[in-house]
Every structure is written in structure tokens, then in C-alpha cells.
């Protein structure tokens, strides 16, 4: 099991750990493409995806968690019970009704 090395607290801690998404080269320096161990359906349109953008600090833990889910439940079970849905990770946006960056803005 891959465990996250650090879980920051509060927006200041998140920016200190993951960096500031508003900085010029932040996306290039921090966001990576991770290939899913099995395809998932996007929750908003049902389109299957096999990769996603994520912060480099959380990629290994996310991929490992998905592998554990697949190993435990099996992809057939996940699909039969509509548990193969994907809501995404990276999305450069603020929290709804706020000027504070969403956790999605950090790819975490």
C-alpha cells in the first residue's frame, strides 16, 4: 500500500505543500498524467477514460488505491454495480461561491 507522505491542513498548508497553481510553471512542474489500471466512466457524461491529470505527490497513492479496489472487488463487480464512475482529479477552479482555489486546482 502506498501511503501519502503528508496531508496538509488548510489552504495555506496546501499551497505550501503542493505549490501555488497560479504560478507560471506550476502545472508543468507538478501535474502528471496517470494511466488508470482499468477504464472508468466520467460521472457527468459516461465517456470512458483511461488516464487522468494529478499532482505528482499523490499519483502513486491514487493508482495504488485503484489497483487495490480492482483486486478486491474485480472490474466486473464494479461495472455491474455502477462503481466504475470517475469524478476527476485536476480541475483549475475555485471553490463554489469563493475566491479560494478548490482542492481540484491542486490535482489532489
Backbone as JSON Lines, residues from 0, in Angstrom:
{"i":0,"aa":"X","n":[0.84,-1.17,0.0],"ca":[0.0,0.0,0.0],"c":[0.89,1.24,0.0]}
{"i":1,"aa":"X","n":[0.6,2.15,-0.91],"ca":[1.31,3.42,-0.98],"c":[0.55,4.42,-0.11]}
{"i":2,"aa":"X","n":[1.24,5.03,0.82],"ca":[0.63,5.99,1.73],"c":[1.15,7.38,1.41]}
{"i":3,"aa":"X","n":[0.26,8.36,1.43],"ca":[0.68,9.74,1.21],"c":[1.7,10.14,2.27]}
{"i":4,"aa":"X","n":[2.75,10.84,1.84],"ca":[3.8,11.25,2.78],"c":[3.33,12.36,3.72]}
{"i":5,"aa":"X","n":[2.4,13.18,3.23],"ca":[1.96,14.32,4.03],"c":[0.54,14.68,3.61]}
{"i":6,"aa":"X","n":[-0.29,15.03,4.56],"ca":[-1.63,15.53,4.27],"c":[-1.72,16.92,4.88]}
{"i":7,"aa":"X","n":[-1.62,17.95,4.04],"ca":[-1.61,19.32,4.55],"c":[-2.97,19.73,5.09]}
{"i":8,"aa":"X","n":[-2.95,20.75,5.95],"ca":[-4.16,21.23,6.6],"c":[-4.37,22.7,6.25]}
{"i":9,"aa":"X","n":[-5.57,23.05,5.8],"ca":[-5.89,24.43,5.48],"c":[-5.27,24.87,4.16]}
{"i":10,"aa":"X","n":[-5.81,25.93,3.59],"ca":[-5.35,26.39,2.28],"c":[-3.88,26.8,2.3]}
{"i":11,"aa":"X","n":[-3.43,27.41,3.4],"ca":[-2.02,27.81,3.48],"c":[-1.11,26.58,3.45]}
{"i":12,"aa":"X","n":[-1.48,25.56,4.21],"ca":[-0.7,24.32,4.22],"c":[-0.73,23.61,2.88]}
{"i":13,"aa":"X","n":[-1.87,23.66,2.22],"ca":[-2.0,23.02,0.9],"c":[-1.09,23.72,-0.11]}
{"i":14,"aa":"X","n":[-1.11,25.05,-0.12],"ca":[-0.25,25.8,-1.05],"c":[1.21,25.57,-0.7]}
{"i":15,"aa":"X","n":[1.54,25.55,0.59],"ca":[2.93,25.32,1.0],"c":[3.42,23.95,0.53]}
{"i":16,"aa":"X","n":[2.57,22.95,0.56],"ca":[2.98,21.59,0.2],"c":[2.91,21.33,-1.31]}
{"i":17,"aa":"X","n":[1.79,21.66,-1.92],"ca":[1.59,21.35,-3.34],"c":[2.06,22.45,-4.28]}
{"i":18,"aa":"X","n":[2.31,23.64,-3.74],"ca":[2.68,24.77,-4.58],"c":[1.44,25.59,-4.94]}
{"i":19,"aa":"X","n":[1.68,26.72,-5.58],"ca":[0.59,27.63,-5.93],"c":[0.21,27.45,-7.4]}
{"i":20,"aa":"X","n":[-0.99,26.95,-7.68],"ca":[-1.4,26.72,-9.07],"c":[-1.41,27.97,-9.93]}
{"i":21,"aa":"X","n":[-1.37,29.15,-9.31],"ca":[-1.37,30.39,-10.08],"c":[0.02,30.77,-10.59]}
{"i":22,"aa":"X","n":[1.06,30.09,-10.08],"ca":[2.42,30.39,-10.54],"c":[2.61,29.92,-11.97]}
{"i":23,"aa":"X","n":[3.47,30.61,-12.7],"ca":[3.64,30.42,-14.13],"c":[3.89,28.98,-14.56]}
{"i":24,"aa":"X","n":[4.87,28.31,-14.0],"ca":[5.22,26.96,-14.45],"c":[4.66,25.86,-13.55]}
{"i":25,"aa":"X","n":[3.73,26.21,-12.67],"ca":[3.24,25.24,-11.7],"c":[2.67,23.99,-12.35]}
{"i":26,"aa":"X","n":[1.8,24.13,-13.34],"ca":[1.18,22.97,-13.99],"c":[2.26,22.06,-14.58]}
{"i":27,"aa":"X","n":[3.16,22.62,-15.34],"ca":[4.22,21.84,-15.99],"c":[5.11,21.14,-14.97]}
{"i":28,"aa":"X","n":[5.37,21.79,-13.86],"ca":[6.28,21.24,-12.85],"c":[5.62,20.24,-11.89]}
{"i":29,"aa":"X","n":[4.3,20.24,-11.79],"ca":[3.64,19.45,-10.75],"c":[2.57,18.46,-11.21]}
{"i":30,"aa":"X","n":[1.91,18.74,-12.31],"ca":[0.82,17.88,-12.76],"c":[1.35,16.85,-13.76]}
{"i":31,"aa":"X","n":[1.01,15.59,-13.5],"ca":[1.46,14.49,-14.37],"c":[0.23,13.71,-14.85]}
{"i":32,"aa":"X","n":[0.44,12.92,-15.89],"ca":[-0.62,12.05,-16.4],"c":[-0.44,10.68,-15.77]}
{"i":33,"aa":"X","n":[-1.51,10.16,-15.21],"ca":[-1.5,8.82,-14.62],"c":[-2.47,7.95,-15.41]}
{"i":34,"aa":"X","n":[-2.02,6.79,-15.81],"ca":[-2.88,5.86,-16.53],"c":[-3.63,5.0,-15.52]}
{"i":35,"aa":"X","n":[-4.93,4.96,-15.67],"ca":[-5.77,4.16,-14.79],"c":[-5.49,2.68,-15.01]}
{"i":36,"aa":"X","n":[-5.58,1.87,-13.97],"ca":[-5.38,0.43,-14.13],"c":[-6.55,-0.23,-14.87]}
{"i":37,"aa":"X","n":[-7.68,0.45,-14.95],"ca":[-8.85,-0.02,-15.71],"c":[-9.66,1.22,-16.06]}
{"i":38,"aa":"X","n":[-10.42,1.18,-17.13],"ca":[-11.16,2.36,-17.55],"c":[-12.33,2.63,-16.6]}
{"i":39,"aa":"X","n":[-12.65,3.89,-16.48],"ca":[-13.77,4.34,-15.65],"c":[-14.67,5.25,-16.49]}
{"i":40,"aa":"X","n":[-15.93,5.39,-16.08],"ca":[-16.86,6.27,-16.79],"c":[-16.91,7.62,-16.1]}
{"i":41,"aa":"X","n":[-16.79,8.68,-16.89],"ca":[-16.92,10.02,-16.32],"c":[-18.34,10.18,-15.77]}
{"i":42,"aa":"X","n":[-18.44,10.74,-14.58],"ca":[-19.74,10.83,-13.9],"c":[-20.69,11.79,-14.61]}
{"i":43,"aa":"X","n":[-20.18,12.76,-15.35],"ca":[-21.05,13.77,-15.95],"c":[-21.51,13.42,-17.36]}
{"i":44,"aa":"X","n":[-20.82,12.47,-18.06],"ca":[-21.26,12.17,-19.42],"c":[-21.12,10.69,-19.8]}
{"i":45,"aa":"X","n":[-20.6,9.87,-18.92],"ca":[-20.48,8.44,-19.19],"c":[-19.36,8.02,-20.11]}
{"i":46,"aa":"X","n":[-18.58,8.98,-20.61],"ca":[-17.46,8.66,-21.5],"c":[-16.38,7.94,-20.69]}
{"i":47,"aa":"X","n":[-15.85,6.86,-21.24],"ca":[-14.8,6.09,-20.56],"c":[-13.47,6.83,-20.66]}
{"i":48,"aa":"X","n":[-12.73,6.82,-19.56],"ca":[-11.39,7.41,-19.52],"c":[-10.4,6.36,-19.04]}
{"i":49,"aa":"X","n":[-9.17,6.5,-19.49],"ca":[-8.14,5.55,-19.06],"c":[-6.91,6.26,-18.48]}
{"i":50,"aa":"X","n":[-6.99,7.58,-18.34],"ca":[-5.89,8.35,-17.74],"c":[-6.45,9.64,-17.16]}
{"i":51,"aa":"X","n":[-5.66,10.26,-16.3],"ca":[-6.1,11.49,-15.67],"c":[-4.89,12.33,-15.28]}
{"i":52,"aa":"X","n":[-5.13,13.63,-15.08],"ca":[-4.11,14.55,-14.59],"c":[-4.19,14.58,-13.07]}
{"i":53,"aa":"X","n":[-3.02,14.56,-12.43],"ca":[-2.97,14.52,-10.97],"c":[-1.64,15.13,-10.5]}
{"i":54,"aa":"X","n":[-1.61,15.63,-9.27],"ca":[-0.36,16.14,-8.72],"c":[0.62,14.99,-8.53]}
{"i":55,"aa":"X","n":[1.87,15.24,-8.83],"ca":[2.89,14.19,-8.75],"c":[3.02,13.61,-7.33]}
{"i":56,"aa":"X","n":[2.67,14.37,-6.3],"ca":[2.79,13.87,-4.92],"c":[1.71,12.84,-4.56]}
{"i":57,"aa":"X","n":[0.6,12.81,-5.28],"ca":[-0.47,11.87,-4.93],"c":[-0.69,10.77,-5.98]}
{"i":58,"aa":"X","n":[0.01,10.84,-7.1],"ca":[-0.23,9.89,-8.18],"c":[-0.06,8.44,-7.74]}
{"i":59,"aa":"X","n":[1.03,8.1,-7.1],"ca":[1.29,6.7,-6.73],"c":[0.23,6.17,-5.77]}
{"i":60,"aa":"X","n":[-0.18,6.98,-4.8],"ca":[-1.19,6.54,-3.84],"c":[-2.54,6.34,-4.51]}
{"i":61,"aa":"X","n":[-2.9,7.23,-5.44],"ca":[-4.18,7.08,-6.14],"c":[-4.19,5.83,-7.01]}
{"i":62,"aa":"X","n":[-3.13,5.64,-7.76],"ca":[-3.05,4.47,-8.64],"c":[-3.08,3.19,-7.79]}
{"i":63,"aa":"X","n":[-2.35,3.18,-6.71],"ca":[-2.31,2.01,-5.84],"c":[-3.69,1.72,-5.24]}
{"i":64,"aa":"X","n":[-4.39,2.76,-4.83],"ca":[-5.74,2.57,-4.27],"c":[-6.67,1.95,-5.31]}
{"i":65,"aa":"X","n":[-6.58,2.42,-6.55],"ca":[-7.42,1.86,-7.61],"c":[-7.05,0.4,-7.9]}
{"i":66,"aa":"X","n":[-5.77,0.09,-7.86],"ca":[-5.35,-1.3,-8.05],"c":[-5.89,-2.19,-6.93]}
{"i":67,"aa":"X","n":[-5.86,-1.7,-5.71],"ca":[-6.4,-2.47,-4.57],"c":[-7.9,-2.69,-4.72]}
{"i":68,"aa":"X","n":[-8.61,-1.66,-5.17],"ca":[-10.05,-1.8,-5.38],"c":[-10.33,-2.85,-6.45]}
{"i":69,"aa":"X","n":[-9.58,-2.78,-7.54],"ca":[-9.76,-3.76,-8.62],"c":[-9.46,-5.18,-8.13]}
{"i":70,"aa":"X","n":[-8.39,-5.32,-7.37],"ca":[-8.0,-6.64,-6.87],"c":[-9.05,-7.19,-5.9]}
{"i":71,"aa":"X","n":[-9.59,-6.33,-5.06],"ca":[-10.55,-6.77,-4.05],"c":[-11.92,-7.08,-4.66]}
{"i":72,"aa":"X","n":[-12.44,-6.14,-5.46],"ca":[-13.82,-6.27,-5.96],"c":[-13.9,-6.88,-7.35]}
{"i":73,"aa":"X","n":[-12.9,-6.6,-8.17],"ca":[-12.95,-7.04,-9.56],"c":[-13.71,-6.06,-10.43]}
{"i":74,"aa":"X","n":[-13.24,-5.87,-11.65],"ca":[-13.84,-4.89,-12.55],"c":[-15.27,-5.27,-12.92]}
{"i":75,"aa":"X","n":[-15.56,-6.56,-13.04],"ca":[-16.92,-6.99,-13.38],"c":[-17.9,-6.53,-12.29]}
{"i":76,"aa":"X","n":[-17.56,-6.76,-11.04],"ca":[-18.4,-6.32,-9.93],"c":[-18.57,-4.8,-9.94]}
{"i":77,"aa":"X","n":[-17.47,-4.08,-10.13],"ca":[-17.53,-2.62,-10.14],"c":[-18.49,-2.13,-11.22]}
{"i":78,"aa":"X","n":[-18.41,-2.71,-12.41],"ca":[-19.28,-2.28,-13.51],"c":[-20.72,-2.7,-13.29]}
{"i":79,"aa":"X","n":[-20.94,-3.9,-12.78],"ca":[-22.31,-4.37,-12.53],"c":[-23.04,-3.49,-11.52]}
{"i":80,"aa":"X","n":[-22.31,-2.91,-10.6],"ca":[-22.91,-2.12,-9.53],"c":[-22.68,-0.62,-9.71]}
{"i":81,"aa":"X","n":[-22.32,-0.22,-10.93],"ca":[-22.08,1.2,-11.25],"c":[-21.08,1.85,-10.31]}
{"i":82,"aa":"X","n":[-20.05,1.11,-9.97],"ca":[-18.98,1.64,-9.12],"c":[-17.74,2.0,-9.92]}
{"i":83,"aa":"X","n":[-17.89,2.05,-11.23],"ca":[-16.78,2.39,-12.11],"c":[-16.92,3.83,-12.61]}
{"i":84,"aa":"X","n":[-17.35,4.71,-11.72],"ca":[-17.55,6.12,-12.07],"c":[-16.32,6.94,-11.7]}
{"i":85,"aa":"X","n":[-16.07,7.96,-12.48],"ca":[-14.91,8.83,-12.29],"c":[-15.36,10.27,-12.22]}
{"i":86,"aa":"X","n":[-15.0,10.95,-11.15],"ca":[-15.36,12.36,-10.99],"c":[-14.23,13.31,-11.32]}
{"i":87,"aa":"X","n":[-13.05,12.77,-11.6],"ca":[-11.92,13.6,-11.96],"c":[-11.06,13.97,-10.76]}
{"i":88,"aa":"X","n":[-9.91,14.54,-11.06],"ca":[-8.97,14.98,-10.02],"c":[-8.59,16.43,-10.28]}
{"i":89,"aa":"X","n":[-7.83,16.7,-11.34],"ca":[-7.37,18.06,-11.61],"c":[-8.44,18.86,-12.35]}
{"i":90,"aa":"X","n":[-8.74,20.03,-11.82],"ca":[-9.63,20.98,-12.47],"c":[-9.32,22.34,-11.88]}
{"i":91,"aa":"X","n":[-8.73,23.21,-12.67],"ca":[-8.32,24.53,-12.2],"c":[-9.54,25.42,-12.0]}
{"i":92,"aa":"X","n":[-10.03,25.46,-10.76],"ca":[-11.22,26.26,-10.44],"c":[-11.21,26.62,-8.96]}
{"i":93,"aa":"X","n":[-12.02,27.61,-8.63],"ca":[-12.2,27.99,-7.23],"c":[-13.33,27.18,-6.62]}
{"i":94,"aa":"X","n":[-13.36,27.17,-5.28],"ca":[-14.5,26.58,-4.59],"c":[-15.74,27.37,-4.98]}
{"i":95,"aa":"X","n":[-16.84,26.7,-5.07],"ca":[-18.1,27.34,-5.46],"c":[-18.41,28.51,-4.54]}
{"i":96,"aa":"X","n":[-18.66,29.67,-5.15],"ca":[-19.03,30.86,-4.39],"c":[-17.88,31.48,-3.61]}
{"i":97,"aa":"X","n":[-16.63,31.19,-4.01],"ca":[-15.47,31.66,-3.26],"c":[-14.33,32.02,-4.21]}
{"i":98,"aa":"X","n":[-13.35,32.74,-3.71],"ca":[-12.14,33.0,-4.49],"c":[-10.98,32.13,-4.02]}
{"i":99,"aa":"X","n":[-11.29,31.13,-3.19],"ca":[-10.28,30.19,-2.7],"c":[-10.19,29.02,-3.67]}
{"i":100,"aa":"X","n":[-8.96,28.64,-4.07],"ca":[-8.83,27.53,-5.02],"c":[-9.42,26.23,-4.46]}
{"i":101,"aa":"X","n":[-10.11,25.5,-5.33],"ca":[-10.61,24.17,-4.97],"c":[-9.43,23.22,-4.83]}
{"i":102,"aa":"X","n":[-9.59,22.16,-4.06],"ca":[-8.55,21.13,-3.96],"c":[-8.28,20.55,-5.34]}
{"i":103,"aa":"X","n":[-9.3,20.53,-6.21],"ca":[-9.11,20.06,-7.58],"c":[-8.06,20.9,-8.32]}
{"i":104,"aa":"X","n":[-7.92,22.17,-7.96],"ca":[-6.93,23.03,-8.6],"c":[-5.51,22.56,-8.36]}
{"i":105,"aa":"X","n":[-5.32,21.77,-7.32],"ca":[-4.0,21.26,-6.97],"c":[-3.79,19.84,-7.52]}
{"i":106,"aa":"X","n":[-4.82,19.27,-8.11],"ca":[-4.72,17.9,-8.62],"c":[-4.61,16.89,-7.49]}
{"i":107,"aa":"X","n":[-5.22,17.22,-6.36],"ca":[-5.09,16.36,-5.17],"c":[-6.45,15.96,-4.63]}
